[in-house]
Amino acid sequence: MEETEILKDIIPSYQETLPEVGALLARNLSLSALYINCSGINKIEGLCGKKIYLDIMRRIHRIIVEMRGTHIRQTDIIVSNNAGSDEFTVFLSNKRDQKDFCHSDIESLAERVMEYLNQRIFPVTFTYLRGSPKITVGYAVVIHNPLVRDERLLNNLIEDARHMAGFYEFRRVMRYKEKLQELILKESIRTIFQPIVDFSRNEIIGYEALTRGPEGTEFENPYILFDAAAESDLLFELDRLCRRKAFQNAKGLPSGHKLFINCLPSVVLDPEFRDDYLKSLLDELQVNPFNIVFEITEREAIENYELFNKAVKYYTDLGFAIAVDDTGAGFSSLETVVELKPQFIKLDISLVRGIERNLLKQELMKAILSLSTQMQSMVIAEGIETEQELEALKKIGITIGQGFLFARPGPAFPHIL
């Protein structure tokens, strides 16, 4: 059976329901619709393959159907608009005493449905997208015209609702940008620290500085915060603020411990993070460069490794170390390891999760460990949560890591394991 046929078992296609929807339009003399755009999720297919993508889409189809009786009426008609089944239309049935909803009612309904779907779908896609799924919902109304084919009228209805979803998406992006600009200008972020542990000796060797947005807001989630910054073209500005705050909040760093600071690749190109400014910052905070590790994240692509390595040399000559974050999450992180030859290689949480049950993950981890030995780098496993994962890592030969099994991130420097 074709994959799209399997999805049709949950939500029928638009063409299948066209006679029923056309009859509804003719009977009510008008028709309202919600357009649901989940197309941002289809990037999972390119990253993880069609099997995982289709499994996620099945779950999303069920979440949409489960709106019946809570957010939409049982009699509303839900259809998928295309073969990929990532765009949907909900044709709204009317109450017997009401010819149609007023626009304010439909707009309010669209906003409630959009909020509901983003909340429900976020846990489903988080492992693969890390950020918000960005489901958008638009709405429109069409009036029956006996001179025009029902199919043309319904196509116009869907297209109008699609345009409205685009408007909502634009408005969402602009609102996020305004909130982020205010957050950056007011420096409304917090720095918390998670210990990095040598579990062969049961001792803390350093801490990773992590950023959180204002408590009680969506930006408290770091994935949503940085995802919104990337979308709003404010990554560099947010990264600069996070870096500065990490330095400022590291005054109590225990002697001899490493401080890992997440940075975009552009940190080494920042003209204000060099020379006199950098020296005065280190002097003011009494921070030794030999205890600082710049943890390069993949949120920005490194376009030219030769130029990047030259820029990195300025900092390594001062004593700073380099780590590559999220290694094993994709080809680009492995390429970065080979090109940069960092002092630290941090294994992505997706590689660590369930390592004790996955032989392929174990072999990949062994290969990375072998590569690190040749480069004289140190491997750090991120996101260790269970004793089973810890024991599997020990068997492979990895002895350093961080995760909830040891300690959750906190505002101070914890010392007890």
C-alpha positions as a Markdown table, in Angstrom:
| # | Residue | x | y | z |
|---|---|---|---|---|
| 1 | Met | 0.0 | 0.0 | 0.0 |
| 2 | Glu | 1.3 | 3.5 | -0.9 |
| 3 | Glu | 2.4 | 5.6 | 2.1 |
| 4 | Thr | -0.1 | 8.4 | 1.2 |
| 5 | Glu | -2.9 | 5.8 | 1.1 |
| 6 | Ile | -2.0 | 4.8 | 4.7 |
| 7 | Leu | -2.4 | 8.5 | 5.7 |
| 8 | Lys | -5.7 | 8.7 | 3.9 |
| 9 | Asp | -7.1 | 6.2 | 6.4 |
| 10 | Ile | -6.9 | 8.9 | 9.0 |
| 11 | Ile | -7.8 | 12.0 | 7.0 |
| 12 | Pro | -9.4 | 11.8 | 3.5 |
| 13 | Ser | -8.1 | 13.8 | 0.6 |
| 14 | Tyr | -9.8 | 16.9 | -0.7 |
| 15 | Gln | -10.8 | 15.3 | -4.0 |
| 16 | Glu | -12.5 | 12.4 | -2.2 |
| 17 | Thr | -14.8 | 14.8 | -0.2 |
| 18 | Leu | -15.4 | 17.3 | -3.0 |
| 19 | Pro | -19.1 | 16.2 | -3.7 |
| 20 | Glu | -19.9 | 16.3 | 0.0 |
| 21 | Val | -18.3 | 19.8 | 0.6 |
| 22 | Gly | -19.9 | 21.1 | -2.6 |
| 23 | Ala | -23.3 | 20.0 | -1.4 |
| 24 | Leu | -22.6 | 21.7 | 2.0 |
| 25 | Leu | -21.8 | 25.0 | 0.2 |
| 26 | Ala | -24.9 | 24.8 | -2.0 |
| 27 | Arg | -27.2 | 24.0 | 1.0 |
| 28 | Asn | -25.8 | 26.8 | 3.3 |
| 29 | Leu | -25.2 | 29.3 | 0.5 |
| 30 | Ser | -21.8 | 30.1 | 2.1 |
| 31 | Leu | -19.0 | 28.2 | 3.6 |
| 32 | Ser | -16.2 | 28.9 | 6.1 |
| 33 | Ala | -12.9 | 27.1 | 6.2 |
| 34 | Leu | -9.7 | 26.8 | 8.3 |
| 35 | Tyr | -6.4 | 26.2 | 6.5 |
| 36 | Ile | -3.8 | 24.3 | 8.5 |
| 37 | Asn | -0.2 | 24.5 | 7.3 |
| 38 | Cys | 2.2 | 21.9 | 8.7 |
| 39 | Ser | 4.6 | 22.1 | 5.8 |
| 40 | Gly | 7.5 | 23.2 | 8.0 |
| 41 | Ile | 7.6 | 19.7 | 9.4 |
| 42 | Asn | 8.5 | 18.1 | 6.1 |
| 43 | Lys | 12.2 | 19.0 | 6.6 |
| 44 | Ile | 12.2 | 16.0 | 9.0 |
| 45 | Glu | 11.9 | 13.7 | 5.9 |
| 46 | Gly | 15.2 | 15.1 | 4.5 |
| 47 | Leu | 16.9 | 14.8 | 7.9 |
| 48 | Cys | 15.6 | 11.5 | 9.1 |
| 49 | Gly | 14.0 | 9.6 | 6.2 |
| 50 | Lys | 10.5 | 8.9 | 5.1 |
| 51 | Lys | 9.8 | 6.2 | 7.7 |
| 52 | Ile | 10.2 | 8.6 | 10.6 |
| 53 | Tyr | 8.5 | 11.4 | 8.8 |
| 54 | Leu | 5.4 | 9.3 | 7.9 |
| 55 | Asp | 5.2 | 8.0 | 11.5 |
| 56 | Ile | 5.2 | 11.7 | 12.7 |
| 57 | Met | 2.6 | 12.7 | 10.1 |
| 58 | Arg | 0.3 | 9.8 | 11.2 |
| 59 | Arg | 0.5 | 11.2 | 14.8 |
| 60 | Ile | -0.2 | 14.7 | 13.5 |
| 61 | His | -3.2 | 13.5 | 11.5 |
| 62 | Arg | -4.6 | 11.9 | 14.7 |
| 63 | Ile | -4.0 | 15.1 | 16.7 |
| 64 | Ile | -5.9 | 17.1 | 14.1 |
| 65 | Val | -8.8 | 14.6 | 14.0 |
| 66 | Glu | -8.9 | 14.7 | 17.8 |
| 67 | Met | -10.0 | 18.4 | 17.6 |
| 68 | Arg | -13.5 | 17.2 | 16.8 |
| 69 | Gly | -15.8 | 17.8 | 19.7 |
| 70 | Thr | -13.4 | 20.1 | 21.5 |
| 71 | His | -12.1 | 22.8 | 19.1 |
| 72 | Ile | -14.3 | 22.1 | 16.1 |
| 73 | Arg | -17.7 | 20.4 | 15.6 |
| 74 | Gln | -18.1 | 16.7 | 15.1 |
| 75 | Thr | -19.8 | 17.5 | 11.7 |
| 76 | Asp | -16.9 | 19.6 | 10.4 |
| 77 | Ile | -15.2 | 18.1 | 7.4 |
| 78 | Ile | -11.4 | 17.7 | 7.6 |
| 79 | Val | -9.4 | 17.0 | 4.4 |
| 80 | Ser | -5.7 | 16.8 | 3.4 |
| 81 | Asn | -4.9 | 19.2 | 0.6 |
| 82 | Asn | -2.1 | 17.3 | -1.1 |
| 83 | Ala | -0.3 | 14.0 | -1.5 |
| 84 | Gly | 2.3 | 14.9 | 1.1 |
| 85 | Ser | -0.6 | 15.4 | 3.6 |
| 86 | Asp | 1.1 | 18.3 | 5.4 |
| 87 | Glu | -1.6 | 20.9 | 4.5 |
| 88 | Phe | -5.2 | 20.5 | 5.6 |
| 89 | Thr | -8.5 | 22.3 | 5.3 |
| 90 | Val | -11.4 | 22.1 | 7.8 |
| 91 | Phe | -14.7 | 23.0 | 6.2 |
| 92 | Leu | -16.9 | 24.3 | 9.0 |
| 93 | Ser | -20.5 | 23.2 | 9.2 |
| 94 | Asn | -23.0 | 25.7 | 10.4 |
| 95 | Lys | -25.5 | 25.7 | 13.2 |
| 96 | Arg | -29.1 | 25.2 | 12.0 |
| 97 | Asp | -30.1 | 28.8 | 13.1 |
| 98 | Gln | -27.0 | 30.4 | 11.7 |
| 99 | Lys | -26.1 | 31.0 | 8.0 |
| 100 | Asp | -22.5 | 31.5 | 8.7 |
| 101 | Phe | -20.0 | 32.5 | 11.4 |
| 102 | Cys | -19.1 | 36.1 | 11.6 |
| 103 | His | -15.4 | 36.8 | 10.7 |
| 104 | Ser | -14.5 | 37.6 | 14.3 |
| 105 | Asp | -15.7 | 34.2 | 15.4 |
| 106 | Ile | -13.7 | 32.4 | 12.7 |
| 107 | Glu | -10.6 | 34.5 | 13.4 |
| 108 | Ser | -10.9 | 33.6 | 17.1 |
| 109 | Leu | -11.4 | 29.9 | 16.2 |
| 110 | Ala | -8.3 | 29.9 | 13.9 |
| 111 | Glu | -6.1 | 31.4 | 16.7 |
| 112 | Arg | -7.3 | 28.8 | 19.2 |
| 113 | Val | -6.7 | 25.9 | 16.8 |
| 114 | Met | -3.3 | 27.3 | 16.0 |
| 115 | Glu | -2.3 | 27.5 | 19.6 |
| 116 | Tyr | -3.7 | 24.0 | 20.3 |
| 117 | Leu | -1.9 | 22.4 | 17.4 |
| 118 | Asn | 1.5 | 24.0 | 18.2 |
| 119 | Gln | 1.2 | 22.8 | 21.8 |
| 120 | Arg | 0.2 | 19.3 | 20.9 |
| 121 | Ile | 2.6 | 18.8 | 18.0 |
| 122 | Phe | 5.6 | 20.3 | 19.7 |
| 123 | Pro | 6.4 | 17.1 | 21.8 |
| 124 | Val | 6.0 | 15.0 | 18.6 |
| 125 | Thr | 8.5 | 16.9 | 16.5 |
| 126 | Phe | 10.9 | 18.3 | 19.2 |
| 127 | Thr | 13.4 | 15.4 | 18.9 |
| 128 | Tyr | 13.9 | 16.1 | 15.2 |
| 129 | Leu | 13.3 | 19.9 | 14.9 |
| 130 | Arg | 14.4 | 21.0 | 18.4 |
| 131 | Gly | 12.4 | 24.3 | 17.8 |
| 132 | Ser | 8.7 | 25.1 | 17.5 |
| 133 | Pro | 6.8 | 23.2 | 14.8 |
| 134 | Lys | 5.4 | 26.6 | 13.6 |
| 135 | Ile | 1.9 | 25.4 | 12.6 |
| 136 | Thr | -0.1 | 28.2 | 11.0 |
| 137 | Val | -3.8 | 28.4 | 10.6 |
| 138 | Gly | -5.7 | 30.8 | 8.3 |
| 139 | Tyr | -9.4 | 31.2 | 7.6 |
| 140 | Ala | -11.7 | 32.4 | 4.9 |
| 141 | Val | -15.4 | 32.5 | 3.8 |
| 142 | Val | -16.9 | 32.0 | 0.3 |
| 143 | Ile | -20.4 | 32.8 | -0.8 |
| 144 | His | -22.2 | 30.4 | -3.1 |
| 145 | Asn | -22.5 | 31.6 | -6.7 |
| 146 | Pro | -24.8 | 29.4 | -9.0 |
| 147 | Leu | -22.9 | 30.7 | -12.1 |
| 148 | Val | -19.6 | 29.3 | -10.9 |
| 149 | Arg | -18.6 | 25.7 | -10.5 |
| 150 | Asp | -18.5 | 24.5 | -6.9 |
| 151 | Glu | -14.9 | 23.3 | -7.3 |
| 152 | Arg | -13.7 | 26.7 | -8.4 |
| 153 | Leu | -15.4 | 28.4 | -5.4 |
| 154 | Leu | -13.9 | 25.9 | -3.0 |
| 155 | Asn | -10.5 | 26.3 | -4.6 |
| 156 | Asn | -10.8 | 30.0 | -4.1 |
| 157 | Leu | -11.9 | 29.4 | -0.5 |
| 158 | Ile | -8.8 | 27.3 | 0.2 |
| 159 | Glu | -6.5 | 29.8 | -1.5 |
| 160 | Asp | -7.9 | 32.7 | 0.5 |
| 161 | Ala | -7.4 | 30.8 | 3.8 |
| 162 | Arg | -3.9 | 29.9 | 2.7 |
| 163 | His | -3.1 | 33.6 | 2.2 |
| 164 | Met | -4.5 | 34.4 | 5.6 |
| 165 | Ala | -2.3 | 31.7 | 7.1 |
| 166 | Gly | 0.7 | 33.4 | 5.4 |
| 167 | Phe | -0.4 | 36.7 | 7.0 |
| 168 | Tyr | -0.6 | 35.1 | 10.4 |
| 169 | Glu | 2.9 | 33.6 | 9.9 |
| 170 | Phe | 4.3 | 37.0 | 9.0 |
| 171 | Arg | 2.7 | 38.6 | 12.0 |
| 172 | Arg | 4.1 | 35.9 | 14.2 |
| 173 | Val | 7.6 | 36.4 | 12.9 |
| 174 | Met | 7.4 | 40.2 | 13.4 |
| 175 | Arg | 6.0 | 39.8 | 17.0 |
| 176 | Tyr | 8.8 | 37.4 | 17.8 |
| 177 | Lys | 11.3 | 39.9 | 16.4 |
| 178 | Glu | 9.9 | 42.7 | 18.5 |
| 179 | Lys | 9.9 | 40.5 | 21.7 |
| 180 | Leu | 13.5 | 39.4 | 21.0 |
| 181 | Gln | 14.7 | 42.9 | 20.3 |
| 182 | Glu | 13.3 | 44.0 | 23.7 |
| 183 | Leu | 14.8 | 41.0 | 25.4 |
| 184 | Ile | 18.2 | 41.7 | 24.0 |
| 185 | Leu | 18.1 | 45.4 | 24.8 |
| 186 | Lys | 16.9 | 44.8 | 28.3 |
| 187 | Glu | 19.3 | 41.8 | 28.7 |
| 188 | Ser | 16.4 | 39.7 | 30.0 |
| 189 | Ile | 18.2 | 36.4 | 30.0 |
| 190 | Arg | 19.5 | 34.1 | 32.7 |
| 191 | Thr | 22.7 | 32.0 | 32.8 |
| 192 | Ile | 22.6 | 28.6 | 34.5 |
| 193 | Phe | 25.3 | 26.0 | 34.8 |
| 194 | Gln | 25.5 | 22.2 | 34.4 |
| 195 | Pro | 28.5 | 20.3 | 35.7 |
| 196 | Ile | 30.6 | 18.2 | 33.3 |
| 197 | Val | 31.8 | 15.1 | 35.1 |
| 198 | Asp | 34.7 | 12.7 | 34.9 |
| 199 | Phe | 32.7 | 9.6 | 36.0 |
| 200 | Ser | 35.7 | 7.4 | 36.1 |
| 201 | Arg | 37.0 | 9.5 | 39.0 |
| 202 | Asn | 33.5 | 10.8 | 40.2 |
| 203 | Glu | 34.6 | 14.4 | 40.0 |
| 204 | Ile | 33.5 | 17.6 | 38.3 |
| 205 | Ile | 36.0 | 18.9 | 35.7 |
| 206 | Gly | 34.0 | 21.9 | 34.5 |
| 207 | Tyr | 30.6 | 23.5 | 33.8 |
| 208 | Glu | 28.6 | 24.4 | 30.7 |
| 209 | Ala | 27.0 | 27.8 | 30.7 |
| 210 | Leu | 23.4 | 27.6 | 29.4 |
| 211 | Thr | 21.0 | 30.4 | 28.6 |
| 212 | Arg | 17.3 | 30.7 | 29.4 |
| 213 | Gly | 14.9 | 33.4 | 28.5 |
| 214 | Pro | 12.5 | 35.1 | 31.0 |
| 215 | Glu | 10.8 | 32.6 | 33.4 |
| 216 | Gly | 7.2 | 31.8 | 32.5 |
| 217 | Thr | 7.5 | 32.8 | 28.8 |
| 218 | Glu | 7.9 | 30.7 | 25.7 |
| 219 | Phe | 11.5 | 32.0 | 25.5 |
| 220 | Glu | 12.4 | 30.2 | 28.7 |
| 221 | Asn | 12.8 | 27.2 | 26.4 |
| 222 | Pro | 16.3 | 27.6 | 24.8 |
| 223 | Tyr | 15.3 | 25.8 | 21.6 |
| 224 | Ile | 12.4 | 28.2 | 21.0 |
| 225 | Leu | 14.6 | 31.2 | 22.0 |
| 226 | Phe | 17.4 | 30.5 | 19.6 |
| 227 | Asp | 15.0 | 29.2 | 16.9 |
| 228 | Ala | 13.1 | 32.5 | 17.0 |
| 229 | Ala | 16.4 | 34.4 | 16.9 |
| 230 | Ala | 17.5 | 32.6 | 13.8 |
| 231 | Glu | 14.2 | 33.2 | 12.2 |
| 232 | Ser | 14.3 | 36.9 | 13.1 |
| 233 | Asp | 18.0 | 37.3 | 12.0 |
| 234 | Leu | 19.0 | 38.2 | 15.6 |
| 235 | Leu | 21.2 | 35.2 | 16.3 |
| 236 | Phe | 24.5 | 37.2 | 16.4 |
| 237 | Glu | 23.0 | 39.8 | 18.7 |
| 238 | Leu | 21.6 | 37.1 | 21.1 |
| 239 | Asp | 24.7 | 35.1 | 21.0 |
| 240 | Arg | 26.9 | 38.1 | 21.9 |
| 241 | Leu | 24.6 | 38.8 | 24.9 |
| 242 | Cys | 24.6 | 35.2 | 26.1 |
| 243 | Arg | 28.4 | 35.1 | 25.8 |
| 244 | Arg | 28.9 | 38.3 | 27.8 |
| 245 | Lys | 26.4 | 37.1 | 30.5 |
| 246 | Ala | 28.1 | 33.8 | 30.8 |
| 247 | Phe | 31.4 | 35.5 | 31.5 |
| 248 | Gln | 29.8 | 37.9 | 34.0 |
| 249 | Asn | 28.1 | 35.1 | 35.9 |
| 250 | Ala | 31.2 | 32.9 | 36.0 |
| 251 | Lys | 33.0 | 34.9 | 38.7 |
| 252 | Gly | 32.5 | 32.1 | 41.2 |
| 253 | Leu | 34.0 | 29.4 | 38.9 |
| 254 | Pro | 36.0 | 27.0 | 41.1 |
| 255 | Ser | 39.7 | 27.1 | 40.5 |
| 256 | Gly | 41.0 | 24.7 | 37.8 |
| 257 | His | 37.5 | 24.0 | 36.4 |
| 258 | Lys | 36.7 | 24.5 | 32.7 |
| 259 | Leu | 33.9 | 26.8 | 31.6 |
| 260 | Phe | 32.2 | 25.8 | 28.4 |
| 261 | Ile | 30.4 | 28.7 | 26.6 |
| 262 | Asn | 28.2 | 28.1 | 23.6 |
| 263 | Cys | 29.1 | 30.3 | 20.7 |
| 264 | Leu | 28.2 | 30.7 | 17.1 |
| 265 | Pro | 31.1 | 30.3 | 14.6 |
| 266 | Ser | 30.9 | 34.1 | 14.1 |
| 267 | Val | 32.3 | 34.6 | 17.7 |
| 268 | Val | 35.8 | 34.4 | 16.3 |
| 269 | Leu | 35.0 | 37.1 | 13.7 |
| 270 | Asp | 33.4 | 39.5 | 16.2 |
| 271 | Pro | 35.6 | 42.6 | 16.0 |
| 272 | Glu | 34.5 | 43.7 | 19.5 |
| 273 | Phe | 35.5 | 40.5 | 21.1 |
| 274 | Arg | 39.2 | 40.9 | 20.7 |
| 275 | Asp | 42.3 | 42.8 | 21.8 |
| 276 | Asp | 41.7 | 45.5 | 24.4 |
| 277 | Tyr | 38.1 | 44.7 | 25.1 |
| 278 | Leu | 38.8 | 41.0 | 25.6 |
| 279 | Lys | 41.8 | 41.7 | 27.8 |
| 280 | Ser | 39.9 | 44.1 | 30.0 |
| 281 | Leu | 36.9 | 41.7 | 30.3 |
| 282 | Leu | 39.2 | 38.9 | 31.4 |
| 283 | Asp | 41.0 | 41.2 | 33.9 |
| 284 | Glu | 37.8 | 42.5 | 35.3 |
| 285 | Leu | 36.3 | 39.1 | 35.8 |
| 286 | Gln | 39.6 | 37.5 | 36.8 |
| 287 | Val | 39.0 | 34.7 | 34.3 |
| 288 | Asn | 42.0 | 32.6 | 33.0 |
| 289 | Pro | 41.7 | 32.0 | 29.2 |
| 290 | Phe | 43.1 | 28.5 | 29.8 |
| 291 | Asn | 39.9 | 27.6 | 31.7 |
| 292 | Ile | 37.5 | 28.8 | 28.9 |
| 293 | Val | 36.2 | 26.6 | 26.1 |
| 294 | Phe | 34.3 | 28.0 | 23.2 |
| 295 | Glu | 31.7 | 25.5 | 22.3 |
| 296 | Ile | 30.9 | 26.0 | 18.6 |
| 297 | Thr | 27.3 | 25.3 | 17.7 |
| 298 | Glu | 25.9 | 24.4 | 14.3 |
| 299 | Arg | 23.3 | 27.2 | 14.2 |
| 300 | Glu | 25.5 | 29.0 | 11.6 |
| 301 | Ala | 27.3 | 27.3 | 8.8 |
| 302 | Ile | 31.1 | 27.6 | 8.6 |
| 303 | Glu | 31.5 | 28.7 | 5.0 |
| 304 | Asn | 35.3 | 28.7 | 4.8 |
| 305 | Tyr | 37.2 | 26.5 | 7.2 |
| 306 | Glu | 40.6 | 27.9 | 6.2 |
| 307 | Leu | 39.6 | 31.4 | 7.1 |
| 308 | Phe | 37.8 | 30.2 | 10.2 |
| 309 | Asn | 40.8 | 28.3 | 11.4 |
| 310 | Lys | 43.0 | 31.4 | 11.0 |
| 311 | Ala | 40.5 | 33.3 | 13.2 |
| 312 | Val | 40.4 | 30.5 | 15.8 |
| 313 | Lys | 44.2 | 30.6 | 16.1 |
| 314 | Tyr | 44.0 | 34.1 | 17.6 |
| 315 | Tyr | 42.0 | 32.7 | 20.5 |
| 316 | Thr | 43.8 | 29.4 | 20.9 |
| 317 | Asp | 47.1 | 31.3 | 21.1 |
| 318 | Leu | 45.7 | 33.2 | 24.0 |
| 319 | Gly | 44.9 | 29.9 | 25.8 |
| 320 | Phe | 41.2 | 29.4 | 24.9 |
| 321 | Ala | 40.1 | 25.9 | 23.8 |
| 322 | Ile | 37.6 | 24.9 | 21.2 |
| 323 | Ala | 34.8 | 22.3 | 21.4 |
| 324 | Val | 32.5 | 21.1 | 18.7 |
| 325 | Asp | 28.9 | 20.7 | 19.9 |
| 326 | Asp | 26.2 | 18.2 | 18.8 |
| 327 | Thr | 28.7 | 15.8 | 17.2 |
| 328 | Gly | 27.0 | 12.8 | 15.6 |
| 329 | Ala | 23.7 | 14.7 | 15.0 |
| 330 | Gly | 24.6 | 15.2 | 11.3 |
| 331 | Phe | 27.3 | 15.1 | 8.7 |
| 332 | Ser | 28.2 | 18.8 | 9.1 |
| 333 | Ser | 29.2 | 18.3 | 12.7 |
| 334 | Leu | 31.5 | 15.5 | 11.8 |
| 335 | Glu | 33.0 | 17.6 | 9.0 |
| 336 | Thr | 33.6 | 20.4 | 11.5 |
| 337 | Val | 35.4 | 18.0 | 13.9 |
| 338 | Val | 37.7 | 16.9 | 11.1 |
| 339 | Glu | 38.4 | 20.4 | 9.9 |
| 340 | Leu | 38.9 | 22.1 | 13.2 |
| 341 | Lys | 40.5 | 19.3 | 15.2 |
| 342 | Pro | 39.0 | 20.7 | 18.4 |
| 343 | Gln | 40.3 | 20.0 | 21.9 |
| 344 | Phe | 36.8 | 18.7 | 23.0 |
| 345 | Ile | 34.2 | 16.8 | 21.0 |
| 346 | Lys | 30.7 | 16.9 | 22.5 |
| 347 | Leu | 28.5 | 14.0 | 21.5 |
| 348 | Asp | 24.9 | 15.0 | 20.7 |
| 349 | Ile | 22.1 | 13.8 | 23.0 |
| 350 | Ser | 20.5 | 12.0 | 20.2 |
| 351 | Leu | 23.5 | 9.7 | 19.9 |
| 352 | Val | 23.6 | 9.1 | 23.7 |
| 353 | Arg | 19.8 | 8.4 | 24.1 |
| 354 | Gly | 19.2 | 4.7 | 24.3 |
| 355 | Ile | 22.9 | 3.9 | 23.5 |
| 356 | Glu | 22.7 | 0.6 | 25.4 |
| 357 | Arg | 20.1 | -0.8 | 23.0 |
| 358 | Asn | 21.5 | 0.5 | 19.7 |
| 359 | Leu | 24.6 | -1.3 | 18.2 |
| 360 | Leu | 24.9 | 1.2 | 15.3 |
| 361 | Lys | 25.1 | 4.1 | 17.7 |
| 362 | Gln | 27.7 | 2.3 | 19.7 |
| 363 | Glu | 29.8 | 1.7 | 16.6 |
| 364 | Leu | 29.5 | 5.3 | 15.5 |
| 365 | Met | 30.5 | 6.4 | 19.0 |
| 366 | Lys | 33.5 | 4.1 | 18.9 |
| 367 | Ala | 34.6 | 5.6 | 15.6 |
| 368 | Ile | 34.3 | 9.1 | 17.0 |
| 369 | Leu | 36.3 | 8.0 | 20.0 |
| 370 | Ser | 39.0 | 6.5 | 17.8 |
| 371 | Leu | 39.1 | 9.8 | 15.8 |
| 372 | Ser | 39.4 | 11.8 | 18.9 |
| 373 | Thr | 42.4 | 9.7 | 20.1 |
| 374 | Gln | 44.2 | 10.5 | 16.8 |
| 375 | Met | 43.5 | 14.2 | 17.2 |
| 376 | Gln | 44.3 | 14.2 | 21.0 |
| 377 | Ser | 40.8 | 15.5 | 21.7 |
| 378 | Met | 38.6 | 14.7 | 24.7 |
| 379 | Val | 35.1 | 13.2 | 24.1 |
| 380 | Ile | 32.2 | 14.4 | 26.3 |
| 381 | Ala | 28.8 | 12.7 | 26.1 |
| 382 | Glu | 25.8 | 15.0 | 26.5 |
| 383 | Gly | 22.4 | 14.3 | 27.9 |
| 384 | Ile | 23.1 | 11.2 | 30.1 |
| 385 | Glu | 19.9 | 10.4 | 32.0 |
| 386 | Thr | 20.0 | 6.7 | 32.9 |
| 387 | Glu | 22.4 | 4.3 | 34.6 |
| 388 | Gln | 22.1 | 2.0 | 31.5 |
| 389 | Glu | 23.3 | 4.8 | 29.2 |
| 390 | Leu | 26.2 | 5.5 | 31.6 |
| 391 | Glu | 27.3 | 1.8 | 31.8 |
| 392 | Ala | 27.2 | 1.6 | 28.0 |
| 393 | Leu | 29.4 | 4.7 | 27.6 |
| 394 | Lys | 31.9 | 3.2 | 30.1 |
| 395 | Lys | 32.1 | 0.0 | 28.1 |
| 396 | Ile | 32.8 | 2.0 | 24.9 |
| 397 | Gly | 35.6 | 3.9 | 26.7 |
| 398 | Ile | 34.0 | 7.3 | 27.3 |
| 399 | Thr | 34.6 | 8.6 | 30.8 |
| 400 | Ile | 33.4 | 12.2 | 30.7 |
| 401 | Gly | 29.8 | 13.5 | 30.3 |
| 402 | Gln | 26.9 | 15.6 | 31.6 |
| 403 | Gly | 23.2 | 15.1 | 32.0 |
| 404 | Phe | 20.3 | 14.9 | 34.5 |
| 405 | Leu | 21.8 | 11.7 | 35.9 |
| 406 | Phe | 24.5 | 13.8 | 37.6 |
| 407 | Ala | 22.8 | 17.2 | 38.0 |
| 408 | Arg | 20.3 | 19.5 | 36.4 |
| 409 | Pro | 21.4 | 23.0 | 35.4 |
| 410 | Gly | 21.3 | 25.5 | 38.2 |
| 411 | Pro | 22.1 | 29.1 | 39.0 |
| 412 | Ala | 25.2 | 28.3 | 41.0 |
| 413 | Phe | 28.2 | 26.0 | 40.7 |
| 414 | Pro | 27.1 | 22.7 | 42.4 |
| 415 | His | 30.0 | 20.6 | 43.7 |
| 416 | Ile | 28.4 | 17.4 | 45.0 |
| 417 | Leu | 27.6 | 14.5 | 42.7 |
